[in-house]
């Protein structure tokens, strides 16, 4: 089963760090591995401890790479002060190691650093990257591929950093990350997969992709670089943006450089399948046109109606109008302003200074150009300069595929799956 029953989930009801009071508490989605309420991942909520399932999976992970002789130490353990410490260090060396890290990332018991470690364990080492029992239902062939994928990564790439003092008898070394010197007597992290002598400052032992500290010193080595488990898996295979699982199926959907299982390419809000449908992409999440308009449509400052995704839009300093002669026009005389200069004033737009003043001097002869000049045509204008109207949405030339809607600048991409 991919997720525990709701009443068995120890994180149910936990507040969200990102959303605060807007989220009533964590409630796991059926297959997306996010909160049903706020749509944030589990690790963004106040997870109180390392989930038991993840702890067991980590024990198996550690056991596997110790069996392959990639680490000479035990797994590290908690102390009275820390939720986790690097294995094999004396107390003064533990202090020396953690003093190199940012204070808010040191895993003191019941501290922001401990919560950071739990979040990174959940994020960097997804259980569903290793074992089918944590995935949504898979085909038998997919289960076999996941097992082979996991075994190969453990055998060829998985390792655990070793922390020790750099020998004082040796001149020094260069940190693999920052390129600065590590001197004799400095505390350093060594990764045997990277070769003899390869070492890092403690604060530099980071994932190449996300540049976060490698949690509990667990790394995956590939082509001269170290990665966290999540980003190493993504280096080899595509990850579904909906269920967060590695894709082993023969076919998948791709958009904006991201991937989805065919069955999971659906509206992020209502979960309607988007195959063959038009959709709008926002923050790498696909929405059906109906949900996108309901959630994100701007409202016209003239008529008060929403501006549909198929309608042209004019924007100016946070205001929005339908790109029509009836909406984008002079507030006083109703002269259309599409493609013409206009005078913004007090949240309204005018065709001329006369109209902006609201007096009798507004007339057809009081044109936009004359409004920008004082009497005699000399000196600076006595009022704000005219703006030039141009659509915020400019259609790009040429269709990309049949049924494609033009991408409009300044708005999310829309497309057809």
Backbone torsions as a table, in degrees:
resi	resn	phi	psi	omega
1	UNK	NA	134.5	-173.9
2	UNK	-71.3	-36.3	-177.9
3	UNK	-132.4	149.6	177.4
4	UNK	-70.9	157.5	174.6
5	UNK	-56.6	150.5	-174.7
6	UNK	-54.6	-43.5	-175.9
7	UNK	-73.8	-11.8	179.2
8	UNK	-99.5	-3.4	-177.3
9	UNK	-79.2	113.9	-177.6
10	UNK	-66.8	-18.0	-178.3
11	UNK	-94.3	0.4	-178.6
12	UNK	-60.8	131.2	178.4
13	UNK	88.5	-4.3	-178.8
14	UNK	-70.6	138.5	-177.7
15	UNK	-68.0	156.8	-179.3
16	UNK	-95.8	129.2	178.5
17	UNK	-67.0	-33.2	-175.8
18	UNK	-80.4	-38.5	-172.5
19	UNK	-99.7	-18.7	-179.7
20	UNK	62.8	-132.3	-176.0
21	UNK	-70.5	-12.7	-179.7
22	UNK	-69.7	-21.3	177.3
23	UNK	-103.0	123.9	179.9
24	UNK	-72.1	-6.2	179.1
25	UNK	134.2	155.5	-173.9
26	UNK	-64.9	131.1	172.0
27	UNK	-141.0	113.5	-171.0
28	UNK	-67.2	137.1	174.4
29	UNK	-72.2	155.2	-176.0
30	UNK	-59.4	-36.6	-177.3
31	UNK	-144.1	-8.0	-176.4
32	UNK	-84.1	-13.1	-177.6
33	UNK	63.2	35.8	176.4
34	UNK	-134.1	174.2	177.4
35	UNK	-78.8	132.7	177.7
36	UNK	-63.2	-31.5	-174.8
37	UNK	-77.9	-55.2	-171.7
38	UNK	-107.6	-7.4	178.3
39	UNK	70.7	11.7	175.8
40	UNK	-86.7	153.2	179.2
41	UNK	-69.5	164.0	-178.6
42	UNK	-54.2	-41.6	-174.2
43	UNK	-67.0	-14.9	176.5
44	UNK	-79.9	-10.9	179.3
45	UNK	-94.3	166.4	-174.7
46	UNK	-76.8	69.5	177.7
47	UNK	-64.8	126.3	-170.1
48	UNK	-82.3	-25.8	-178.7
49	UNK	-156.9	168.1	175.9
50	UNK	-65.3	122.6	179.3
51	UNK	-54.4	142.8	-176.7
52	UNK	-57.4	-42.2	-179.8
53	UNK	-61.2	-41.3	179.7
54	UNK	-67.6	-37.5	179.1
55	UNK	-62.2	-43.2	179.1
56	UNK	-65.2	-42.3	179.7
57	UNK	-62.8	-40.0	178.8
58	UNK	-65.0	-38.8	178.0
59	UNK	-61.4	-41.8	177.9
60	UNK	-65.8	-38.6	179.5
61	UNK	-62.1	-48.5	-178.9
62	UNK	-63.4	-41.5	178.9
63	UNK	-61.2	-40.3	-179.4
64	UNK	-63.3	-47.9	-175.8
65	UNK	-78.4	-20.0	171.8
66	UNK	-70.0	-35.8	178.8
67	UNK	-64.9	-30.2	178.5
68	UNK	-89.6	11.0	174.0
69	UNK	60.5	41.9	177.9
70	UNK	-100.1	-9.7	177.7
71	UNK	-138.6	138.1	179.9
72	UNK	-96.7	-3.8	-174.2
73	UNK	-114.2	172.2	174.5
74	UNK	-78.1	-170.6	-169.0
75	UNK	-83.9	-4.5	-174.2
76	UNK	87.9	151.9	-177.2
77	UNK	-147.8	171.6	179.1
78	UNK	-80.8	160.0	172.7
79	UNK	-128.9	-175.5	179.3
80	UNK	-63.7	-32.3	-175.5
81	UNK	-98.1	-28.8	-172.9
82	UNK	-119.2	145.2	175.4
83	UNK	-73.2	-23.9	177.4
84	UNK	-156.4	144.0	173.9
85	UNK	-134.1	152.7	175.7
86	UNK	-61.7	140.3	-177.7
87	UNK	-70.1	150.0	170.3
88	UNK	80.4	13.0	-177.2
89	UNK	-106.1	148.6	171.0
90	UNK	-76.0	158.6	-177.8
91	UNK	-53.1	-41.5	-179.0
92	UNK	-68.9	-29.9	177.4
93	UNK	-74.4	-34.4	174.5
94	UNK	-59.7	-46.1	178.5
95	UNK	-61.8	-42.4	-179.7
96	UNK	-62.6	-40.2	179.3
97	UNK	-64.6	-50.7	-175.6
98	UNK	-71.2	-23.4	178.4
99	UNK	-68.5	-14.7	177.6
100	UNK	-83.0	-15.5	-174.7
101	UNK	-94.9	156.0	173.0
102	UNK	-57.6	142.2	-174.9
103	UNK	-56.1	-38.8	-176.4
104	UNK	-77.9	2.8	177.3
105	UNK	-116.8	4.5	175.5
106	UNK	-83.0	122.8	-172.2
107	UNK	-79.3	57.6	170.7
108	UNK	-60.3	147.3	178.6
109	UNK	-60.4	134.2	178.9
110	UNK	56.6	44.8	-179.1
111	UNK	-129.3	167.8	173.2
112	UNK	-55.9	-32.8	179.1
113	UNK	-65.3	-37.2	176.9
114	UNK	-67.5	-40.4	178.5
115	UNK	-66.1	-36.6	176.0
116	UNK	-61.6	-43.5	179.8
117	UNK	-61.3	-44.1	179.9
118	UNK	-62.4	-43.1	179.3
119	UNK	-61.5	-41.2	-178.2
120	UNK	-71.8	-33.6	174.8
121	UNK	-60.5	-45.1	-180.0
122	UNK	-65.5	-38.2	-175.3
123	UNK	-81.9	-44.9	-173.4
124	UNK	-79.4	-25.3	-175.8
125	UNK	-126.2	66.3	-178.3
126	UNK	-62.1	125.1	179.4
127	UNK	-58.9	-31.0	-177.4
128	UNK	-73.1	-4.8	172.9
129	UNK	-83.0	-11.5	-173.6
130	UNK	-118.7	-33.9	-172.1
131	UNK	-135.3	136.1	-175.3
132	UNK	-64.9	-26.2	-177.0
133	UNK	-64.7	-18.6	179.6
134	UNK	-97.2	2.8	-177.9
135	UNK	-99.0	164.2	166.4
136	UNK	-63.4	161.1	-177.8
137	UNK	-50.7	127.6	-178.9
138	UNK	-112.0	152.2	170.2
139	UNK	-69.1	157.0	-178.6
140	UNK	-56.9	-39.7	179.9
141	UNK	-65.5	-37.2	178.4
142	UNK	-66.4	-39.0	177.6
143	UNK	-61.3	-42.5	179.3
144	UNK	-63.6	-43.3	-179.4
145	UNK	-65.5	-39.5	177.9
146	UNK	-62.7	-43.1	-180.0
147	UNK	-62.4	-45.4	178.7
148	UNK	-64.9	-40.7	178.9
149	UNK	-60.2	-46.8	-179.1
150	UNK	-65.8	-44.5	-179.3
151	UNK	-63.2	-41.4	-179.4
152	UNK	-65.5	-41.4	179.4
153	UNK	-64.0	-42.1	178.8
154	UNK	-64.2	-40.2	-175.7
155	UNK	-73.0	-37.3	-170.6
156	UNK	-107.9	-19.5	-170.2
157	UNK	-128.4	-26.6	-172.2
158	UNK	-74.3	139.0	175.0
159	UNK	-157.5	171.4	175.9
160	UNK	-132.3	129.0	-178.9
161	UNK	-64.4	147.9	176.8
162	UNK	-112.1	131.5	-179.1
163	UNK	-103.4	128.1	175.2
164	UNK	-158.7	165.6	177.3
165	UNK	-72.3	137.7	176.0
166	UNK	-73.0	131.0	-175.1
167	UNK	-55.8	133.4	179.6
168	UNK	-72.4	-17.1	-179.2
169	UNK	-80.4	-8.6	180.0
170	UNK	-105.3	142.5	-175.7
171	UNK	-54.1	-42.1	-177.9
172	UNK	146.5	-177.6	-179.7
173	UNK	-146.7	172.5	179.3
174	UNK	-107.6	131.2	178.5
175	UNK	-64.0	131.3	-178.4
176	UNK	-64.4	-23.6	-176.5
177	UNK	-92.3	-57.2	-171.5
178	UNK	-95.3	-15.8	178.9
179	UNK	79.7	5.3	178.9
180	UNK	-93.5	166.7	-171.9
181	UNK	-77.7	144.4	167.6
182	UNK	-111.2	119.7	-173.6
183	UNK	-95.1	162.9	175.0
184	UNK	-58.0	132.8	-177.8
185	UNK	93.5	-14.4	176.1
186	UNK	-74.4	150.4	173.7
187	UNK	-81.2	137.6	-175.9
188	UNK	-144.3	159.9	176.4
189	UNK	-107.8	130.0	178.8
190	UNK	-113.6	141.4	178.6
191	UNK	-125.6	110.4	-173.2
192	UNK	-64.6	-28.7	177.9
193	UNK	-61.8	-28.9	-176.2
194	UNK	-82.6	-5.1	178.5
195	UNK	106.3	159.5	-178.4
196	UNK	-62.5	128.8	176.7
197	UNK	92.0	-13.7	178.3
198	UNK	-69.2	127.2	-176.4
199	UNK	-149.6	164.4	-176.0
200	UNK	-137.5	151.1	163.1
201	UNK	-63.4	149.2	179.4
202	UNK	-53.8	-41.2	-178.8
203	UNK	-75.2	-10.0	-178.0
204	UNK	-100.3	-5.7	-179.0
205	UNK	-80.2	84.0	-170.3
206	UNK	-126.7	158.5	172.6
207	UNK	-67.0	134.4	-179.8
208	UNK	-60.4	-34.6	-175.1
209	UNK	-83.9	-56.1	-174.3
210	UNK	-92.7	-12.1	178.1
211	UNK	57.9	29.6	171.3
212	UNK	-95.8	152.5	175.1
213	UNK	-55.4	138.1	178.8
214	UNK	-73.6	111.9	-170.4
215	UNK	-62.2	132.4	-179.2
216	UNK	53.2	23.9	176.8
217	UNK	65.8	16.6	179.0
218	UNK	-82.8	127.2	-177.0
219	UNK	-136.8	164.3	171.4
220	UNK	-126.6	126.3	-174.2
221	UNK	-102.0	129.6	-178.9
222	UNK	-149.0	121.9	173.2
223	UNK	50.8	46.8	174.7
224	UNK	82.2	7.3	-178.2
225	UNK	-130.9	152.8	176.8
226	UNK	-105.3	140.3	-178.3
227	UNK	-131.6	157.1	166.1
228	UNK	-75.5	167.5	-177.0
229	UNK	-59.2	-43.1	-178.2
230	UNK	-59.7	-51.6	-172.7
231	UNK	-79.1	-21.8	172.0
232	UNK	-69.2	-42.7	178.0
233	UNK	-59.9	-41.7	180.0
234	UNK	-70.0	-22.9	176.0
235	UNK	-68.2	-25.7	-176.4
236	UNK	-101.2	-35.3	-175.2
237	UNK	-139.4	154.0	176.2
238	UNK	-73.0	150.3	177.6
239	UNK	-112.1	136.7	178.1
240	UNK	-71.0	125.6	-179.0
241	UNK	-71.3	-14.6	-178.9
242	UNK	-91.9	-53.7	-175.7
243	UNK	-97.2	-7.5	177.3
244	UNK	71.8	14.0	-179.0
245	UNK	-101.0	154.7	175.8
246	UNK	-67.4	139.7	-177.1
247	UNK	-93.4	119.8	176.2
248	UNK	-111.9	-5.4	179.5
249	UNK	-65.8	157.2	-178.6
250	UNK	-68.4	-29.5	-177.5
251	UNK	-124.2	149.6	174.4
252	UNK	-152.7	167.5	177.1
253	UNK	-98.5	138.6	179.2
254	UNK	-127.2	134.6	175.7
255	UNK	-153.1	136.6	179.5
256	UNK	53.5	33.7	178.3
257	UNK	77.2	7.6	178.3
258	UNK	-115.0	165.8	-171.9
259	UNK	-129.8	155.4	176.7
260	UNK	-142.1	146.4	163.0
261	UNK	-58.8	146.3	-179.8
262	UNK	-55.1	-41.6	-177.1
263	UNK	-74.1	-15.0	-176.6
264	UNK	-103.2	1.7	177.2
265	UNK	-82.7	88.3	-175.4
266	UNK	-142.1	167.8	-179.1
267	UNK	-59.3	131.3	-178.5
268	UNK	-65.3	-23.2	-177.7
269	UNK	-93.4	-59.2	-173.8
270	UNK	-98.8	-9.9	178.1
271	UNK	66.2	22.3	172.4
272	UNK	-69.8	134.9	179.2
273	UNK	-60.2	138.1	-175.9
274	UNK	-105.6	4.2	178.0
275	UNK	-58.6	120.1	-179.5
276	UNK	77.9	4.3	-177.8
277	UNK	-108.7	155.2	171.3
278	UNK	-75.5	148.1	-178.7
279	UNK	-148.6	166.8	175.7
280	UNK	-123.7	132.8	179.7
281	UNK	-96.7	126.0	177.0
282	UNK	-134.0	122.7	-178.3
283	UNK	51.0	43.3	178.0
284	UNK	65.1	18.6	176.0
285	UNK	-117.4	130.5	-179.3
286	UNK	-84.9	139.3	176.8
287	UNK	-126.7	143.6	169.7
288	UNK	-69.0	158.7	-175.6
289	UNK	-60.4	-37.5	-178.2
290	UNK	-63.9	-48.2	-179.0
291	UNK	-68.3	-39.1	179.8
292	UNK	-60.9	-43.8	-178.9
293	UNK	-66.2	-39.4	-179.7
294	UNK	-65.9	-34.9	-174.8
295	UNK	-90.5	-37.4	-166.7
296	UNK	-126.4	0.1	-178.0
297	UNK	-63.3	139.4	173.4
298	UNK	-81.6	155.4	179.1
299	UNK	-107.1	138.2	-177.1
300	UNK	-69.8	130.0	179.6
301	UNK	-71.1	-13.7	-179.8
302	UNK	-92.3	-55.4	-174.9
303	UNK	-100.4	-13.1	178.5
304	UNK	80.2	0.0	-179.2
305	UNK	-89.4	153.8	177.7
306	UNK	-65.6	149.9	178.1
307	UNK	-96.4	110.9	-175.8
308	UNK	-65.9	159.2	-177.2
309	UNK	-69.0	-16.8	178.0
310	UNK	-96.4	0.9	-176.9
311	UNK	-101.3	145.9	174.4
312	UNK	-68.7	152.0	-175.2
313	UNK	-137.5	139.4	172.5
314	UNK	-109.7	137.4	177.8
315	UNK	-131.8	146.7	175.7
316	UNK	-155.3	114.7	176.6
317	UNK	47.8	50.9	174.9
318	UNK	85.3	-3.0	176.5
319	UNK	-99.5	155.8	-175.2
320	UNK	-136.8	144.1	176.8
321	UNK	-140.4	151.2	165.5
322	UNK	-62.5	141.0	178.8
323	UNK	-82.9	62.3	178.8
324	UNK	-129.3	159.6	179.5
325	UNK	-66.4	-26.7	-178.1
326	UNK	-79.8	-26.6	-178.7
327	UNK	-99.8	-45.4	-179.0
328	UNK	-94.0	82.4	-176.2
329	UNK	-148.3	168.6	179.6
330	UNK	-59.5	130.1	-177.9
331	UNK	-61.1	-31.3	-175.5
332	UNK	-91.0	-56.0	-172.7
333	UNK	-99.7	-3.9	177.2
334	UNK	67.7	17.7	177.5
335	UNK	-67.7	128.8	179.5
336	UNK	-59.7	141.0	-176.3
337	UNK	-119.2	7.4	178.4
338	UNK	-61.1	124.6	178.8
339	UNK	75.1	10.6	-177.6
340	UNK	-122.0	160.5	172.8
341	UNK	-66.4	150.7	176.4
342	UNK	-145.8	162.2	-177.1
343	UNK	-112.6	108.0	177.3
344	UNK	-80.5	137.3	179.9
345	UNK	-158.3	121.8	176.0
346	UNK	58.1	35.4	179.3
347	UNK	81.8	2.8	178.1
348	UNK	-119.0	165.6	179.3
349	UNK	-122.6	143.7	-176.5
350	UNK	-134.6	158.0	179.7
351	UNK	-86.5	-18.4	-174.5
352	UNK	-157.4	168.8	177.3
353	UNK	-65.0	-39.3	180.0
354	UNK	-59.0	-45.6	178.8
355	UNK	-65.7	-35.3	-179.4
356	UNK	-68.3	-29.1	178.2
357	UNK	-79.7	-22.0	176.8
358	UNK	76.9	15.0	-177.7
359	UNK	-101.3	-170.7	-178.2
360	UNK	-72.4	-14.0	-176.8
361	UNK	-71.1	-8.7	175.3
362	UNK	-68.7	120.5	179.7
363	UNK	-154.8	170.1	-179.3
364	UNK	-62.9	-29.7	-178.4
365	UNK	-76.8	-15.7	180.0
366	UNK	-85.0	77.7	-172.4
367	UNK	-78.1	171.3	178.5
368	UNK	-60.8	-40.5	-177.8
369	UNK	-65.4	-42.0	-179.4
370	UNK	-69.0	-25.7	-179.9
371	UNK	-67.7	-23.0	-176.4
372	UNK	-90.0	1.6	-178.5
373	UNK	-124.0	140.4	173.8
374	UNK	-75.9	167.3	178.3
375	UNK	-53.0	136.3	179.7
376	UNK	88.0	-9.7	176.4
377	UNK	73.3	16.1	-179.4
378	UNK	-121.5	156.6	175.9
379	UNK	83.7	171.9	-177.7
380	UNK	-74.6	153.8	178.1
381	UNK	-66.0	142.1	-177.0
382	UNK	-85.4	12.3	-177.6
383	UNK	-147.8	168.5	-178.7
384	UNK	-55.4	145.1	-179.3
385	UNK	-66.3	153.0	178.2
386	UNK	-70.9	142.5	172.4
387	UNK	-93.7	161.3	179.6
388	UNK	-109.8	123.1	-177.3
389	UNK	-78.7	134.4	172.4
390	UNK	-153.7	141.3	-177.1
391	UNK	-59.8	139.6	174.5
392	UNK	-73.7	-15.0	-179.0
393	UNK	-111.4	114.8	-179.2
394	UNK	-117.6	114.7	-177.0
395	UNK	-65.5	133.0	175.8
396	UNK	-82.6	147.4	-175.0
397	UNK	-71.9	143.5	168.4
398	UNK	83.0	132.6	175.9
399	UNK	-74.6	148.5	179.0
400	UNK	-91.6	-30.5	176.1
401	UNK	-159.9	165.2	-177.2
402	UNK	-57.4	131.2	178.6
403	UNK	82.1	4.9	-177.6
404	UNK	-70.9	137.2	173.9
405	UNK	-93.6	134.7	-177.7
406	UNK	-54.7	138.9	173.7
407	UNK	-74.8	134.8	-176.3
408	UNK	-112.3	130.6	-175.8
409	UNK	-65.1	140.6	178.4
410	UNK	87.3	-0.4	179.0
411	UNK	-131.3	164.2	178.1
412	UNK	-62.0	156.9	178.6
413	UNK	-70.7	139.9	173.2
414	UNK	-117.5	149.4	-177.5
415	UNK	-158.7	-170.1	178.4
416	UNK	-130.7	129.4	-176.4
417	UNK	-79.5	NA	NA
